[in-house]
Amino acid sequence: MKNIINLRIDVSKIDKKRLFTGQKEIYLDCVLIPKEKNEYGDYMIVESITKEERKSGRQGTILGNAKTMINESAPVDKRDNNTQTTNDLPF
């Protein structure tokens, strides 16, 4: 079975200065932090911060929560993990 993570974000808490433009859209980097036995979900969603901000003790703004859900209809990948695939990806 594959897991699905359901997110709920309070968009009014997003620091607009952390939004950035990619090739086609506007993005925000976020982090899921696992939480044990939390009444709101399995993860806390926070805005990503810079290394310098982390070193200074700053924490990312909490934007919401996420909960792991099990997708019972998703097919299970039964391929051998050691099987090599041939593709032209550089990584």
Summary of the structure (lengths in Angstrom):
residues: 91
radius of gyration: 17.6
end to end distance: 26.4
largest distance: 45.5
contacts: 159
relative contact order: 0.29
helix: 12%
strand: 35%
